[in-house]
Amino acid sequence: MNVELTRFRVKPGKSAVVDEWLRFLNEHMSDVLVTLEGEKMWVETIFREQLNGEEYLYWYSVQGEGGLEVEQSGHWIDKKHLEYWDECIDPDFRPVDLKTEVVMIPDRIRGMMK
């Protein structure tokens, strides 16, 4: 199992597009959830922050081993998600992976996340 929290910087001037992107994901959650199965993505959460005049998105995820990468998906929702990604996420900023220190998942839940 892989537990991650990663920070990505939003391109300047793209806050309104990020609003649209996050609204799109929330409005199409039933399709989003279908794609998570193939990725073995058991939990995926997006956080948003304004810090020192810049905007960041954080991805928190709990993923099983051997799942598909989102780029491998042929599902329309993933293709649209990646379009938003390309438009909004700053490729010049090196993503920051925060260090996982403690993972608290009860054994009965962990057993279902394989």
Biopython code that builds the backbone (N, CA, C, O; Angstrom):
import numpy as np
from Bio.PDB.StructureBuilder import StructureBuilder

atoms = [
    (1, "MET", "N", (0.839, -1.171, 0.000)),
    (1, "MET", "CA", (0.000, 0.000, 0.000)),
    (1, "MET", "C", (0.890, 1.243, 0.000)),
    (1, "MET", "O", (1.916, 1.289, 0.679)),
    (2, "ASN", "N", (0.482, 2.237, -0.766)),
    (2, "ASN", "CA", (1.241, 3.474, -0.891)),
    (2, "ASN", "C", (0.379, 4.633, -0.382)),
    (2, "ASN", "O", (-0.717, 4.871, -0.890)),
    (3, "VAL", "N", (0.885, 5.349, 0.624)),
    (3, "VAL", "CA", (0.189, 6.504, 1.184)),
    (3, "VAL", "C", (1.025, 7.731, 0.867)),
    (3, "VAL", "O", (2.201, 7.796, 1.226)),
    (4, "GLU", "N", (0.412, 8.717, 0.186)),
    (4, "GLU", "CA", (1.165, 9.890, -0.262)),
    (4, "GLU", "C", (0.397, 11.186, -0.002)),
    (4, "GLU", "O", (-0.833, 11.221, 0.015)),
    (5, "LEU", "N", (1.171, 12.236, 0.196)),
    (5, "LEU", "CA", (0.659, 13.600, 0.192)),
    (5, "LEU", "C", (1.672, 14.425, -0.586)),
    (5, "LEU", "O", (2.827, 14.549, -0.179)),
    (6, "THR", "N", (1.234, 14.989, -1.711)),
    (6, "THR", "CA", (2.140, 15.701, -2.609)),
    (6, "THR", "C", (1.587, 17.080, -2.916)),
    (6, "THR", "O", (0.390, 17.246, -3.152)),
    (7, "ARG", "N", (2.482, 18.080, -2.910)),
    (7, "ARG", "CA", (2.110, 19.470, -3.214)),
    (7, "ARG", "C", (2.527, 19.823, -4.632)),
    (7, "ARG", "O", (3.654, 19.556, -5.049)),
    (8, "PHE", "N", (1.592, 20.431, -5.371)),
    (8, "PHE", "CA", (1.827, 20.912, -6.729)),
    (8, "PHE", "C", (1.470, 22.389, -6.780)),
    (8, "PHE", "O", (0.503, 22.815, -6.148)),
    (9, "ARG", "N", (2.235, 23.171, -7.522)),
    (9, "ARG", "CA", (1.939, 24.594, -7.655)),
    (9, "ARG", "C", (1.039, 24.826, -8.858)),
    (9, "ARG", "O", (1.217, 24.226, -9.918)),
    (10, "VAL", "N", (0.073, 25.707, -8.669)),
    (10, "VAL", "CA", (-0.842, 26.095, -9.742)),
    (10, "VAL", "C", (-0.181, 27.204, -10.546)),
    (10, "VAL", "O", (0.455, 28.096, -9.984)),
    (11, "LYS", "N", (-0.334, 27.143, -11.859)),
    (11, "LYS", "CA", (0.191, 28.201, -12.729)),
    (11, "LYS", "C", (-0.481, 29.526, -12.374)),
    (11, "LYS", "O", (-1.665, 29.552, -12.038)),
    (12, "PRO", "N", (0.274, 30.629, -12.448)),
    (12, "PRO", "CA", (-0.325, 31.938, -12.175)),
    (12, "PRO", "C", (-1.518, 32.196, -13.100)),
    (12, "PRO", "O", (-1.497, 31.855, -14.283)),
    (13, "GLY", "N", (-2.552, 32.806, -12.530)),
    (13, "GLY", "CA", (-3.721, 33.165, -13.315)),
    (13, "GLY", "C", (-4.686, 32.031, -13.605)),
    (13, "GLY", "O", (-5.623, 32.211, -14.383)),
    (14, "LYS", "N", (-4.483, 30.866, -13.002)),
    (14, "LYS", "CA", (-5.329, 29.697, -13.306)),
    (14, "LYS", "C", (-6.309, 29.342, -12.183)),
    (14, "LYS", "O", (-6.913, 28.270, -12.211)),
    (15, "SER", "N", (-6.471, 30.224, -11.203)),
    (15, "SER", "CA", (-7.373, 29.920, -10.083)),
    (15, "SER", "C", (-8.799, 29.654, -10.531)),
    (15, "SER", "O", (-9.447, 28.740, -10.021)),
    (16, "ALA", "N", (-9.298, 30.443, -11.481)),
    (16, "ALA", "CA", (-10.667, 30.241, -11.953)),
    (16, "ALA", "C", (-10.801, 28.894, -12.664)),
    (16, "ALA", "O", (-11.842, 28.245, -12.561)),
    (17, "VAL", "N", (-9.772, 28.473, -13.376)),
    (17, "VAL", "CA", (-9.805, 27.166, -14.044)),
    (17, "VAL", "C", (-9.732, 26.048, -12.999)),
    (17, "VAL", "O", (-10.361, 25.003, -13.163)),
    (18, "VAL", "N", (-8.966, 26.266, -11.927)),
    (18, "VAL", "CA", (-8.924, 25.283, -10.837)),
    (18, "VAL", "C", (-10.314, 25.165, -10.213)),
    (18, "VAL", "O", (-10.769, 24.060, -9.919)),
    (19, "ASP", "N", (-10.991, 26.297, -10.009)),
    (19, "ASP", "CA", (-12.376, 26.253, -9.497)),
    (19, "ASP", "C", (-13.235, 25.356, -10.390)),
    (19, "ASP", "O", (-13.972, 24.497, -9.905)),
    (20, "GLU", "N", (-13.128, 25.569, -11.688)),
    (20, "GLU", "CA", (-13.896, 24.792, -12.672)),
    (20, "GLU", "C", (-13.530, 23.310, -12.589)),
    (20, "GLU", "O", (-14.406, 22.445, -12.609)),
    (21, "TRP", "N", (-12.219, 23.025, -12.496)),
    (21, "TRP", "CA", (-11.718, 21.650, -12.430)),
    (21, "TRP", "C", (-12.287, 20.912, -11.213)),
    (21, "TRP", "O", (-12.811, 19.804, -11.334)),
    (22, "LEU", "N", (-12.176, 21.536, -10.054)),
    (22, "LEU", "CA", (-12.643, 20.888, -8.826)),
    (22, "LEU", "C", (-14.163, 20.726, -8.836)),
    (22, "LEU", "O", (-14.679, 19.712, -8.366)),
    (23, "ARG", "N", (-14.867, 21.697, -9.358)),
    (23, "ARG", "CA", (-16.314, 21.601, -9.510)),
    (23, "ARG", "C", (-16.660, 20.441, -10.458)),
    (23, "ARG", "O", (-17.572, 19.659, -10.189)),
    (24, "PHE", "N", (-15.914, 20.342, -11.573)),
    (24, "PHE", "CA", (-16.105, 19.254, -12.532)),
    (24, "PHE", "C", (-15.955, 17.890, -11.849)),
    (24, "PHE", "O", (-16.792, 17.008, -12.041)),
    (25, "LEU", "N", (-14.908, 17.714, -11.063)),
    (25, "LEU", "CA", (-14.698, 16.435, -10.380)),
    (25, "LEU", "C", (-15.841, 16.135, -9.417)),
    (25, "LEU", "O", (-16.342, 15.011, -9.375)),
    (26, "ASN", "N", (-16.256, 17.141, -8.642)),
    (26, "ASN", "CA", (-17.361, 16.935, -7.704)),
    (26, "ASN", "C", (-18.673, 16.632, -8.405)),
    (26, "ASN", "O", (-19.455, 15.808, -7.930)),
    (27, "GLU", "N", (-18.922, 17.286, -9.523)),
    (27, "GLU", "CA", (-20.177, 17.082, -10.254)),
    (27, "GLU", "C", (-20.225, 15.750, -10.997)),
    (27, "GLU", "O", (-21.307, 15.272, -11.338)),
    (28, "HIS", "N", (-19.080, 15.155, -11.247)),
    (28, "HIS", "CA", (-19.011, 13.875, -11.959)),
    (28, "HIS", "C", (-18.427, 12.769, -11.077)),
    (28, "HIS", "O", (-17.739, 11.870, -11.560)),
    (29, "MET", "N", (-18.714, 12.853, -9.780)),
    (29, "MET", "CA", (-18.096, 11.928, -8.827)),
    (29, "MET", "C", (-18.405, 10.464, -9.137)),
    (29, "MET", "O", (-17.544, 9.611, -8.922)),
    (30, "SER", "N", (-19.577, 10.148, -9.626)),
    (30, "SER", "CA", (-19.877, 8.736, -9.915)),
    (30, "SER", "C", (-18.929, 8.190, -10.982)),
    (30, "SER", "O", (-18.501, 7.040, -10.889)),
    (31, "ASP", "N", (-18.592, 8.994, -11.992)),
    (31, "ASP", "CA", (-17.630, 8.558, -13.010)),
    (31, "ASP", "C", (-16.207, 8.519, -12.455)),
    (31, "ASP", "O", (-15.428, 7.624, -12.784)),
    (32, "VAL", "N", (-15.879, 9.493, -11.615)),
    (32, "VAL", "CA", (-14.550, 9.524, -10.993)),
    (32, "VAL", "C", (-14.330, 8.246, -10.183)),
    (32, "VAL", "O", (-13.273, 7.621, -10.276)),
    (33, "LEU", "N", (-15.317, 7.868, -9.400)),
    (33, "LEU", "CA", (-15.173, 6.695, -8.534)),
    (33, "LEU", "C", (-14.994, 5.410, -9.328)),
    (33, "LEU", "O", (-14.294, 4.502, -8.879)),
    (34, "VAL", "N", (-15.616, 5.317, -10.503)),
    (34, "VAL", "CA", (-15.443, 4.140, -11.362)),
    (34, "VAL", "C", (-13.983, 3.985, -11.758)),
    (34, "VAL", "O", (-13.459, 2.871, -11.757)),
    (35, "THR", "N", (-13.316, 5.086, -12.098)),
    (35, "THR", "CA", (-11.932, 5.006, -12.567)),
    (35, "THR", "C", (-10.959, 4.658, -11.444)),
    (35, "THR", "O", (-9.890, 4.104, -11.704)),
    (36, "LEU", "N", (-11.311, 4.973, -10.215)),
    (36, "LEU", "CA", (-10.416, 4.697, -9.094)),
    (36, "LEU", "C", (-10.206, 3.208, -8.873)),
    (36, "LEU", "O", (-9.141, 2.795, -8.414)),
    (37, "GLU", "N", (-11.205, 2.398, -9.193)),
    (37, "GLU", "CA", (-11.091, 0.946, -9.018)),
    (37, "GLU", "C", (-9.880, 0.381, -9.755)),
    (37, "GLU", "O", (-9.081, -0.355, -9.175)),
    (38, "GLY", "N", (-9.746, 0.731, -11.051)),
    (38, "GLY", "CA", (-8.638, 0.224, -11.855)),
    (38, "GLY", "C", (-7.277, 0.714, -11.385)),
    (38, "GLY", "O", (-6.257, 0.059, -11.602)),
    (39, "GLU", "N", (-7.274, 1.863, -10.743)),
    (39, "GLU", "CA", (-6.033, 2.427, -10.215)),
    (39, "GLU", "C", (-5.695, 1.858, -8.836)),
    (39, "GLU", "O", (-4.626, 2.129, -8.288)),
    (40, "LYS", "N", (-6.611, 1.071, -8.286)),
    (40, "LYS", "CA", (-6.508, 0.595, -6.900)),
    (40, "LYS", "C", (-6.312, 1.782, -5.955)),
    (40, "LYS", "O", (-5.587, 1.703, -4.963)),
    (41, "MET", "N", (-6.982, 2.878, -6.298)),
    (41, "MET", "CA", (-6.924, 4.099, -5.505)),
    (41, "MET", "C", (-8.062, 4.038, -4.498)),
    (41, "MET", "O", (-9.223, 4.269, -4.837)),
    (42, "TRP", "N", (-7.712, 3.724, -3.256)),
    (42, "TRP", "CA", (-8.734, 3.514, -2.238)),
    (42, "TRP", "C", (-9.201, 4.838, -1.635)),
    (42, "TRP", "O", (-10.358, 4.964, -1.234)),
    (43, "VAL", "N", (-8.322, 5.803, -1.570)),
    (43, "VAL", "CA", (-8.668, 7.140, -1.065)),
    (43, "VAL", "C", (-7.884, 8.144, -1.890)),
    (43, "VAL", "O", (-6.675, 8.000, -2.070)),
    (44, "GLU", "N", (-8.576, 9.167, -2.392)),
    (44, "GLU", "CA", (-7.885, 10.263, -3.070)),
    (44, "GLU", "C", (-8.609, 11.549, -2.686)),
    (44, "GLU", "O", (-9.823, 11.670, -2.849)),
    (45, "THR", "N", (-7.851, 12.491, -2.181)),
    (45, "THR", "CA", (-8.406, 13.755, -1.717)),
    (45, "THR", "C", (-7.529, 14.887, -2.228)),
    (45, "THR", "O", (-6.302, 14.787, -2.214)),
    (46, "ILE", "N", (-8.167, 15.967, -2.681)),
    (46, "ILE", "CA", (-7.434, 17.139, -3.156)),
    (46, "ILE", "C", (-7.661, 18.279, -2.177)),
    (46, "ILE", "O", (-8.798, 18.607, -1.840)),
    (47, "PHE", "N", (-6.570, 18.878, -1.726)),
    (47, "PHE", "CA", (-6.614, 20.047, -0.857)),
    (47, "PHE", "C", (-6.087, 21.243, -1.630)),
    (47, "PHE", "O", (-5.327, 21.092, -2.586)),
    (48, "ARG", "N", (-6.495, 22.432, -1.208)),
    (48, "ARG", "CA", (-6.101, 23.666, -1.896)),
    (48, "ARG", "C", (-5.582, 24.652, -0.859)),
    (48, "ARG", "O", (-6.116, 24.749, 0.246)),
    (49, "GLU", "N", (-4.514, 25.396, -1.236)),
    (49, "GLU", "CA", (-3.924, 26.356, -0.302)),
    (49, "GLU", "C", (-3.377, 27.566, -1.050)),
    (49, "GLU", "O", (-2.818, 27.437, -2.139)),
    (50, "GLN", "N", (-3.544, 28.733, -0.454)),
    (50, "GLN", "CA", (-2.876, 29.954, -0.887)),
    (50, "GLN", "C", (-1.755, 30.190, 0.119)),
    (50, "GLN", "O", (-2.007, 30.233, 1.324)),
    (51, "LEU", "N", (-0.522, 30.344, -0.359)),
    (51, "LEU", "CA", (0.617, 30.518, 0.535)),
    (51, "LEU", "C", (1.606, 31.481, -0.101)),
    (51, "LEU", "O", (2.109, 31.236, -1.198)),
    (52, "ASN", "N", (1.882, 32.577, 0.595)),
    (52, "ASN", "CA", (2.846, 33.572, 0.113)),
    (52, "ASN", "C", (2.542, 34.025, -1.316)),
    (52, "ASN", "O", (3.445, 34.172, -2.140)),
    (53, "GLY", "N", (1.265, 34.240, -1.589)),
    (53, "GLY", "CA", (0.869, 34.755, -2.897)),
    (53, "GLY", "C", (0.811, 33.720, -4.010)),
    (53, "GLY", "O", (0.568, 34.071, -5.165)),
    (54, "GLU", "N", (1.027, 32.459, -3.686)),
    (54, "GLU", "CA", (0.948, 31.407, -4.703)),
    (54, "GLU", "C", (-0.094, 30.383, -4.279)),
    (54, "GLU", "O", (-0.404, 30.219, -3.099)),
    (55, "GLU", "N", (-0.619, 29.706, -5.284)),
    (55, "GLU", "CA", (-1.651, 28.712, -5.019)),
    (55, "GLU", "C", (-1.087, 27.306, -5.221)),
    (55, "GLU", "O", (-0.314, 27.057, -6.146)),
    (56, "TYR", "N", (-1.489, 26.400, -4.339)),
    (56, "TYR", "CA", (-1.029, 25.019, -4.386)),
    (56, "TYR", "C", (-2.210, 24.072, -4.272)),
    (56, "TYR", "O", (-3.204, 24.369, -3.608)),
    (57, "LEU", "N", (-2.085, 22.934, -4.927)),
    (57, "LEU", "CA", (-2.997, 21.817, -4.742)),
    (57, "LEU", "C", (-2.203, 20.669, -4.142)),
    (57, "LEU", "O", (-1.067, 20.407, -4.538)),
    (58, "TYR", "N", (-2.809, 19.998, -3.192)),
    (58, "TYR", "CA", (-2.198, 18.845, -2.536)),
    (58, "TYR", "C", (-3.039, 17.623, -2.844)),
    (58, "TYR", "O", (-4.265, 17.664, -2.743)),
    (59, "TRP", "N", (-2.386, 16.542, -3.217)),
    (59, "TRP", "CA", (-3.067, 15.270, -3.439)),
    (59, "TRP", "C", (-2.691, 14.338, -2.303)),
    (59, "TRP", "O", (-1.514, 14.048, -2.085)),
    (60, "TYR", "N", (-3.703, 13.871, -1.578)),
    (60, "TYR", "CA", (-3.520, 12.841, -0.562)),
    (60, "TYR", "C", (-4.123, 11.566, -1.120)),
    (60, "TYR", "O", (-5.259, 11.571, -1.594)),
    (61, "SER", "N", (-3.371, 10.474, -1.067)),
    (61, "SER", "CA", (-3.913, 9.229, -1.615)),
    (61, "SER", "C", (-3.443, 8.015, -0.828)),
    (61, "SER", "O", (-2.364, 7.992, -0.235)),
    (62, "VAL", "N", (-4.301, 7.018, -0.855)),
    (62, "VAL", "CA", (-3.986, 5.685, -0.341)),
    (62, "VAL", "C", (-4.277, 4.744, -1.502)),
    (62, "VAL", "O", (-5.420, 4.607, -1.939)),
    (63, "GLN", "N", (-3.222, 4.097, -1.993)),
    (63, "GLN", "CA", (-3.342, 3.297, -3.204)),
    (63, "GLN", "C", (-2.749, 1.916, -2.984)),
    (63, "GLN", "O", (-1.699, 1.763, -2.360)),
    (64, "GLY", "N", (-3.444, 0.914, -3.510)),
    (64, "GLY", "CA", (-2.936, -0.450, -3.462)),
    (64, "GLY", "C", (-1.845, -0.649, -4.506)),
    (64, "GLY", "O", (-1.633, 0.197, -5.374)),
    (65, "GLU", "N", (-1.171, -1.765, -4.408)),
    (65, "GLU", "CA", (-0.089, -2.084, -5.339)),
    (65, "GLU", "C", (-0.647, -2.568, -6.678)),
    (65, "GLU", "O", (-1.664, -3.259, -6.726)),
    (66, "GLY", "N", (0.029, -2.196, -7.756)),
    (66, "GLY", "CA", (-0.282, -2.727, -9.070)),
    (66, "GLY", "C", (-1.443, -2.068, -9.793)),
    (66, "GLY", "O", (-1.937, -2.614, -10.780)),
    (67, "GLY", "N", (-1.886, -0.925, -9.335)),
    (67, "GLY", "CA", (-2.972, -0.231, -10.017)),
    (67, "GLY", "C", (-2.487, 0.488, -11.266)),
    (67, "GLY", "O", (-1.296, 0.760, -11.418)),
    (68, "LEU", "N", (-3.422, 0.791, -12.158)),
    (68, "LEU", "CA", (-3.101, 1.548, -13.367)),
    (68, "LEU", "C", (-2.772, 2.993, -13.025)),
    (68, "LEU", "O", (-3.279, 3.540, -12.045)),
    (69, "GLU", "N", (-1.926, 3.601, -13.832)),
    (69, "GLU", "CA", (-1.677, 5.043, -13.726)),
    (69, "GLU", "C", (-2.818, 5.760, -14.442)),
    (69, "GLU", "O", (-3.381, 5.232, -15.401)),
    (70, "VAL", "N", (-3.153, 6.943, -13.985)),
    (70, "VAL", "CA", (-4.250, 7.695, -14.602)),
    (70, "VAL", "C", (-3.985, 7.937, -16.087)),
    (70, "VAL", "O", (-4.920, 7.997, -16.886)),
    (71, "GLU", "N", (-2.723, 8.075, -16.453)),
    (71, "GLU", "CA", (-2.358, 8.299, -17.865)),
    (71, "GLU", "C", (-2.665, 7.085, -18.743)),
    (71, "GLU", "O", (-2.772, 7.222, -19.962)),
    (72, "GLN", "N", (-2.806, 5.916, -18.152)),
    (72, "GLN", "CA", (-3.108, 4.695, -18.893)),
    (72, "GLN", "C", (-4.606, 4.509, -19.140)),
    (72, "GLN", "O", (-5.012, 3.639, -19.910)),
    (73, "SER", "N", (-5.406, 5.317, -18.493)),
    (73, "SER", "CA", (-6.853, 5.171, -18.575)),
    (73, "SER", "C", (-7.390, 5.674, -19.908)),
    (73, "SER", "O", (-6.908, 6.672, -20.444)),
    (74, "GLY", "N", (-8.374, 4.988, -20.427)),
    (74, "GLY", "CA", (-9.060, 5.444, -21.630)),
    (74, "GLY", "C", (-10.392, 6.104, -21.306)),
    (74, "GLY", "O", (-11.112, 6.529, -22.210)),
    (75, "HIS", "N", (-10.724, 6.194, -20.023)),
    (75, "HIS", "CA", (-12.004, 6.745, -19.590)),
    (75, "HIS", "C", (-12.051, 8.250, -19.832)),
    (75, "HIS", "O", (-11.077, 8.958, -19.578)),
    (76, "TRP", "N", (-13.180, 8.728, -20.320)),
    (76, "TRP", "CA", (-13.323, 10.150, -20.664)),
    (76, "TRP", "C", (-13.054, 11.065, -19.471)),
    (76, "TRP", "O", (-12.508, 12.155, -19.640)),
    (77, "ILE", "N", (-13.429, 10.634, -18.270)),
    (77, "ILE", "CA", (-13.259, 11.503, -17.094)),
    (77, "ILE", "C", (-11.774, 11.710, -16.799)),
    (77, "ILE", "O", (-11.364, 12.803, -16.409)),
    (78, "ASP", "N", (-10.970, 10.662, -16.984)),
    (78, "ASP", "CA", (-9.527, 10.792, -16.755)),
    (78, "ASP", "C", (-8.878, 11.664, -17.820)),
    (78, "ASP", "O", (-7.966, 12.437, -17.522)),
    (79, "LYS", "N", (-9.336, 11.546, -19.042)),
    (79, "LYS", "CA", (-8.792, 12.390, -20.114)),
    (79, "LYS", "C", (-9.071, 13.860, -19.829)),
    (79, "LYS", "O", (-8.195, 14.705, -20.013)),
    (80, "LYS", "N", (-10.291, 14.172, -19.379)),
    (80, "LYS", "CA", (-10.644, 15.552, -19.037)),
    (80, "LYS", "C", (-9.842, 16.021, -17.823)),
    (80, "LYS", "O", (-9.374, 17.160, -17.787)),
    (81, "HIS", "N", (-9.684, 15.153, -16.842)),
    (81, "HIS", "CA", (-8.896, 15.462, -15.645)),
    (81, "HIS", "C", (-7.459, 15.829, -16.040)),
    (81, "HIS", "O", (-6.906, 16.797, -15.518)),
    (82, "LEU", "N", (-6.865, 15.078, -16.940)),
    (82, "LEU", "CA", (-5.493, 15.355, -17.380)),
    (82, "LEU", "C", (-5.405, 16.641, -18.204)),
    (82, "LEU", "O", (-4.382, 17.324, -18.169)),
    (83, "GLU", "N", (-6.458, 16.978, -18.940)),
    (83, "GLU", "CA", (-6.489, 18.269, -19.640)),
    (83, "GLU", "C", (-6.430, 19.416, -18.641)),
    (83, "GLU", "O", (-5.666, 20.364, -18.820)),
    (84, "TYR", "N", (-7.236, 19.327, -17.594)),
    (84, "TYR", "CA", (-7.192, 20.348, -16.540)),
    (84, "TYR", "C", (-5.805, 20.393, -15.895)),
    (84, "TYR", "O", (-5.259, 21.469, -15.650)),
    (85, "TRP", "N", (-5.249, 19.221, -15.625)),
    (85, "TRP", "CA", (-3.915, 19.133, -15.020)),
    (85, "TRP", "C", (-2.903, 19.910, -15.863)),
    (85, "TRP", "O", (-2.168, 20.754, -15.350)),
    (86, "ASP", "N", (-2.879, 19.615, -17.153)),
    (86, "ASP", "CA", (-1.917, 20.273, -18.047)),
    (86, "ASP", "C", (-2.121, 21.782, -18.091)),
    (86, "ASP", "O", (-1.159, 22.542, -18.205)),
    (87, "GLU", "N", (-3.364, 22.208, -18.000)),
    (87, "GLU", "CA", (-3.636, 23.639, -18.050)),
    (87, "GLU", "C", (-3.298, 24.348, -16.738)),
    (87, "GLU", "O", (-2.924, 25.520, -16.752)),
    (88, "CYS", "N", (-3.423, 23.658, -15.614)),
    (88, "CYS", "CA", (-3.343, 24.322, -14.313)),
    (88, "CYS", "C", (-2.074, 24.070, -13.509)),
    (88, "CYS", "O", (-1.649, 24.949, -12.760)),
    (89, "ILE", "N", (-1.464, 22.913, -13.637)),
    (89, "ILE", "CA", (-0.320, 22.569, -12.775)),
    (89, "ILE", "C", (0.979, 23.047, -13.414)),
    (89, "ILE", "O", (1.242, 22.777, -14.586)),
    (90, "ASP", "N", (1.780, 23.755, -12.636)),
    (90, "ASP", "CA", (3.030, 24.360, -13.097)),
    (90, "ASP", "C", (4.109, 23.284, -13.274)),
    (90, "ASP", "O", (4.566, 22.710, -12.285)),
    (91, "PRO", "N", (4.521, 23.002, -14.515)),
    (91, "PRO", "CA", (5.530, 21.958, -14.739)),
    (91, "PRO", "C", (6.942, 22.385, -14.312)),
    (91, "PRO", "O", (7.838, 21.548, -14.205)),
    (92, "ASP", "N", (7.134, 23.678, -14.069)),
    (92, "ASP", "CA", (8.445, 24.167, -13.644)),
    (92, "ASP", "C", (8.668, 24.028, -12.143)),
    (92, "ASP", "O", (9.785, 24.209, -11.658)),
    (93, "PHE", "N", (7.615, 23.709, -11.414)),
    (93, "PHE", "CA", (7.715, 23.517, -9.964)),
    (93, "PHE", "C", (7.875, 22.034, -9.681)),
    (93, "PHE", "O", (7.056, 21.219, -10.106)),
    (94, "ARG", "N", (8.919, 21.695, -8.971)),
    (94, "ARG", "CA", (9.135, 20.288, -8.624)),
    (94, "ARG", "C", (8.162, 19.903, -7.509)),
    (94, "ARG", "O", (8.210, 20.483, -6.425)),
    (95, "PRO", "N", (7.277, 18.930, -7.762)),
    (95, "PRO", "CA", (6.313, 18.530, -6.731)),
    (95, "PRO", "C", (7.022, 18.149, -5.439)),
    (95, "PRO", "O", (8.129, 17.611, -5.461)),
    (96, "VAL", "N", (6.381, 18.430, -4.326)),
    (96, "VAL", "CA", (6.942, 18.143, -3.015)),
    (96, "VAL", "C", (6.164, 16.987, -2.395)),
    (96, "VAL", "O", (4.969, 17.107, -2.126)),
    (97, "ASP", "N", (6.849, 15.865, -2.171)),
    (97, "ASP", "CA", (6.247, 14.723, -1.479)),
    (97, "ASP", "C", (6.515, 14.873, 0.005)),
    (97, "ASP", "O", (7.665, 14.839, 0.443)),
    (98, "LEU", "N", (5.453, 15.038, 0.776)),
    (98, "LEU", "CA", (5.619, 15.117, 2.215)),
    (98, "LEU", "C", (5.932, 13.730, 2.753)),
    (98, "LEU", "O", (5.481, 12.727, 2.200)),
    (99, "LYS", "N", (6.700, 13.673, 3.827)),
    (99, "LYS", "CA", (7.155, 12.395, 4.372)),
    (99, "LYS", "C", (6.064, 11.755, 5.216)),
    (99, "LYS", "O", (5.536, 12.369, 6.143)),
    (100, "THR", "N", (5.736, 10.523, 4.886)),
    (100, "THR", "CA", (4.760, 9.761, 5.661)),
    (100, "THR", "C", (5.432, 9.283, 6.941)),
    (100, "THR", "O", (6.466, 8.617, 6.891)),
    (101, "GLU", "N", (4.853, 9.617, 8.073)),
    (101, "GLU", "CA", (5.414, 9.230, 9.371)),
    (101, "GLU", "C", (4.579, 8.155, 10.073)),
    (101, "GLU", "O", (5.130, 7.236, 10.678)),
    (102, "VAL", "N", (3.266, 8.271, 9.994)),
    (102, "VAL", "CA", (2.379, 7.330, 10.679)),
    (102, "VAL", "C", (1.174, 7.076, 9.775)),
    (102, "VAL", "O", (0.572, 8.016, 9.256)),
    (103, "VAL", "N", (0.830, 5.822, 9.592)),
    (103, "VAL", "CA", (-0.366, 5.453, 8.844)),
    (103, "VAL", "C", (-1.285, 4.701, 9.802)),
    (103, "VAL", "O", (-0.938, 3.637, 10.314)),
    (104, "MET", "N", (-2.460, 5.274, 10.032)),
    (104, "MET", "CA", (-3.410, 4.684, 10.987)),
    (104, "MET", "C", (-4.630, 4.165, 10.230)),
    (104, "MET", "O", (-5.588, 4.898, 9.984)),
    (105, "ILE", "N", (-4.574, 2.898, 9.871)),
    (105, "ILE", "CA", (-5.679, 2.230, 9.190)),
    (105, "ILE", "C", (-5.919, 0.916, 9.934)),
    (105, "ILE", "O", (-5.019, 0.081, 10.015)),
    (106, "PRO", "N", (-7.117, 0.727, 10.477)),
    (106, "PRO", "CA", (-7.390, -0.525, 11.184)),
    (106, "PRO", "C", (-7.151, -1.731, 10.280)),
    (106, "PRO", "O", (-7.350, -1.665, 9.067)),
    (107, "ASP", "N", (-6.721, -2.831, 10.892)),
    (107, "ASP", "CA", (-6.397, -4.048, 10.138)),
    (107, "ASP", "C", (-7.549, -4.521, 9.260)),
    (107, "ASP", "O", (-7.314, -4.959, 8.134)),
    (108, "ARG", "N", (-8.779, -4.445, 9.739)),
    (108, "ARG", "CA", (-9.908, -4.937, 8.949)),
    (108, "ARG", "C", (-10.110, -4.078, 7.695)),
    (108, "ARG", "O", (-10.538, -4.596, 6.663)),
    (109, "ILE", "N", (-9.815, -2.793, 7.765)),
    (109, "ILE", "CA", (-9.913, -1.916, 6.590)),
    (109, "ILE", "C", (-8.704, -2.139, 5.684)),
    (109, "ILE", "O", (-8.842, -2.246, 4.466)),
    (110, "ARG", "N", (-7.529, -2.208, 6.285)),
    (110, "ARG", "CA", (-6.288, -2.452, 5.524)),
    (110, "ARG", "C", (-6.390, -3.745, 4.719)),
    (110, "ARG", "O", (-5.904, -3.814, 3.590)),
    (111, "GLY", "N", (-7.018, -4.765, 5.292)),
    (111, "GLY", "CA", (-7.189, -6.044, 4.601)),
    (111, "GLY", "C", (-8.037, -5.940, 3.347)),
    (111, "GLY", "O", (-7.889, -6.749, 2.431)),
    (112, "MET", "N", (-8.918, -4.962, 3.293)),
    (112, "MET", "CA", (-9.760, -4.744, 2.101)),
    (112, "MET", "C", (-9.062, -3.894, 1.054)),
    (112, "MET", "O", (-9.577, -3.749, -0.055)),
    (113, "MET", "N", (-7.916, -3.333, 1.370)),
    (113, "MET", "CA", (-7.217, -2.402, 0.473)),
    (113, "MET", "C", (-6.085, -3.082, -0.258)),
    (113, "MET", "O", (-5.025, -2.479, -0.426)),
    (114, "LYS", "N", (-6.262, -4.298, -0.693)),
    (114, "LYS", "CA", (-5.190, -5.005, -1.388)),
    (114, "LYS", "C", (-5.496, -5.137, -2.838)),
    (114, "LYS", "O", (-4.703, -5.707, -3.586)),
]
sb = StructureBuilder()
sb.init_structure("model")
sb.init_model(0)
sb.init_chain("A")
sb.init_seg("    ")
for serial, (resi, resn, name, xyz) in enumerate(atoms, 1):
    if name == "N":
        sb.init_residue(resn, " ", resi, " ")
    sb.init_atom(name, np.array(xyz, "f"), 0.0, 1.0, " ", f" {name:<3s}", serial, name[0])
structure = sb.get_structure()
